[in-house]
Amino acid sequence: MAKEIKQLRKQAEKAARLAKAAADAEVSEQLRTLARAFQSQADVLKSKKRAGRSKRNNRDPGGLTNGT
């Protein structure tokens, strides 16, 4: 999952760079929107990764509790 997050962030950076360089205002805005979408996807994956890690850390490793 870390690889996907890194790739999405790279794509976001690339789209943002292209948006700055675009001469056409509409194209520039579309690229900025794309950059935000890539960044949002990366953020969601990162949150899911953290949530999964948190769940694993909260499990009872020795099975000592009975859930009550």
Summary of the structure (lengths in Angstrom):
residues: 68
radius of gyration: 19.1
end to end distance: 34.1
largest distance: 64.3
contacts: 150
relative contact order: 0.14
helix: 79%
strand: 0%
